Structures are given as structure tokens and as C-alpha cells.
Amino acid sequence: VVASGSASASPPQGTSSHYYCFATKMKVFLRYEDNEDESTHKTLKITLPKSWKSGPTSRLLEQFVESYNGGKEGKLNTLEVDSLHLSVRRSASNDGGDDDGATELKDLPCDGVVVEIIPDREDVYICHGPSRTLEEIDAERRAKVDEEKEAVKHLSKCVHFGCNKRFPKGGPYPECKYHSGPPVFHETAKFWSCCPNKKAYDWEEFQSLPACQSGTCTDVRDDEAGSQKQFLGGCDMREKMSGPKLRSIDDFNASAAAGGSEGAPVLERLRNVLGELGVENELFDQVVEGIKKDATQKSGPGVDDADVTDEVAKVLGGKLKSSMKAIAVEQLRIK
């Protein structure tokens, strides 16, 4: 009988953890604490024979019960192998989300391979209740997931940023603490756009950042929230801080000459760039005039020249995008 175990040893870098366990001594700490009477508790430290590492976990349980019943604890509280199972302590969170550090005992399958499911120097708990196979545990897990999915179908999720509460469709609606703006993920920093001075650098810390608003949960987005992005990046924040993009004097003059068209300076820049790439200006002008003629015919007499120019920029942009996609598809086909 020994005290609690020491920290797990780590395998050398680049070495498989399974191979490492096979090649070195593996210890486990078997603990029986599933009884209010502390005098019946026992911890057994076992150095596993090599053949046990590739064997079923049930062998560990059998070894513990044999040792337990042969000692003073067994005289007070005889154990039966068939009415016991092994468990390990793991995070209570099933989805990797915020779990505030809570843990729970999770059952080990009696037919699981020791080295594959039990780390070296792990605390393994002997608990009351019959053992189950890997297939039985997996079937229970799938049934629980299906049950949770079915339950969620009848629940609504709060649409406020930072609130993950669910509630019955149509109410009642619980109290809500949330953020007025979406989250920002920029490089390693994580923060809420409404609270830029409170930053976090890991997910758990980010989840624990205090909310800045309070109210009532809702499943209806208002018009402003519906048009917002669900999360922002560094580019979004820089754009927000810098305000609207300023036009160059050349773009301003080109737009003014075309009656205020926003597409005119774009077409002029595109003409110059394509010229540098070897596309003759005459060819570019011919294409633009052809698109402009089609746009004018579709719009009818009296159409504003600026609107026609904007339509030309839109159509030409679409055609260039289609051509680029075709080239990309051809490149993939060749590979």
C-alpha cells in the first residue's frame, strides 16, 4: 500500500508514447475509495509486467481484488470482481469548451488494452458497478449524443454575442450577460470588439472574460445584429480604426470626368495594369466599348453614363474572375 503517485514521465521527443511504455517500466496506482468508511480504502502501486501492458484492463482489476481481499481491508469489506469496474478522472467537458476545471470519473472498458488507454503512473479508481466492454460504453455514448441532439431540436440558442444559453422555443427567456460586439481573433490575441482593452491569449481565459451587457436572452436578431459579422480579424479592426478608404486625386478626377462613376477609376487602373502585362490598350478599349454598348441597350434610352460605366466595371470584373477560375481548374486538372 502506497501514497498517491508522482507525475507522469514523458517519452523522449520523437518517440511514440506506446512504444515508450512498452520499452520502459510502467506503473499505475489502483485506488479503492468508493466507500464512506475510510478504513476500507486502499491504494495499490503496481509495476506492470510487459505482458500486462498489451493485455486487457480486467487483469488490473483482478489483481487489485486479490490483493485487497487478502489484506486487512478485505476482512472488513470483501470485494467481488464481477461487481466492480475501473475508472479514470477526466475533464467533465465533452466538447472541449469551457469546463471551469471540473472533472469526473469515466469508465474504462474491461476489454481495453492497458497501454492504449491508461497513461504511465495514472490513478485508476476501482468503483462499484459491473464492468462494460468497449462496445457497450461506445453504444451508451452514442445514445447519449443522440439524446442530446434530440433535446436541442426543441431549444433555441441565444443570439447575443458571448451567451451560449439555450431555452425552450417561445420562452421563458432566461437572464443574459453578453457582449454588444463580435469577438476578435487577431494573431494570438482574443478579445471582444466592444471591450478592446480586455485581451486573452488562450481559449479558457477568453471564455472567462466578463460580459459588458446584461438583459434577457433572445433568439431573434435585430436588423443591425443580423448584418454584423460573427467574428472579426485584424483587418476588420484596422479598417474600423482607419475609417473609410480615401481616394487618390487620380481616382477622384477619373470619377468626376465620368459623371461620378465609382467604376471609372477602377477601369482606368485596370487598363494600365493589363497594358503592363502585355494586353494592348486598343484591345482593352474594344472590350469595354462592347460591354458598354450591351449595357446601354439593356438599360434603354436616357440611362446615366455613370451607371453604364459602373455596370461595365461589374461585368468585366465577373468575366475576369471566371477566366481566373478556369485557369485554376485547368492547373488542377494537369496535376
C-alpha angles and dihedrals in degrees: 000000000000141000125259118307131261126245119293118264115237123228117245114272113278093019122120111246091223093050090046092054091049092049096047137046113280122206131189132185113224111202130190110192101136094117132079090225104084091197088071093055119108139176119202122192112207130188102207121230111235092251091056093059092067093038131089123283089239088079090064091052092049091050092050095048091049091051093043097050090047092057137067092273092059091057089060098038119015113204128213119211093215092059097049138074138184125250138178129206114251139161113292090223114098097187104044091252130128108313101163089231095293117155136191139186114265122195123246119218114248090225096047118120109251099224092047098054107022120064121217113279092011122161106240117191125213107217135181117256130072120287121253133209125246089255092053094048091047091049090052091049092051091048090052092049091050090049092051091048090051091050092050091056089071095046133079124217122226111252095207114114112260096012116108098174119137125206140170114289108262093021164219088220116213127221113277137209112192149142126263094219137044124264122268122219109189119165104306096337122099123188144136116266090227091054104039094161094063108073133172131194103201132045098248092051091048092051090053096054108122119252120245099209135053132193140101128321118253137183095203120089117213119227094262095048091045091060094048123100114249091230137005136219134207092274091056092052094047090050091049092049095045096047125212117355113261118231122228119244089251092054090047092051093046091050092047092049089053094052096264097313114162090202096057097077090044092054091047092052091046091051091054095045094048088048089058089051092054102265107135116239089229091058092048091049091049092053093046092049091050092052090044091053092051091047092050092050092050094048095047131220120329095033114152115253091225091056091050091051091050090051090051091054090049095048094044091049090053092050093049090049091051090050092051091050091050090052091049091050091050091051091053091047091053091051 
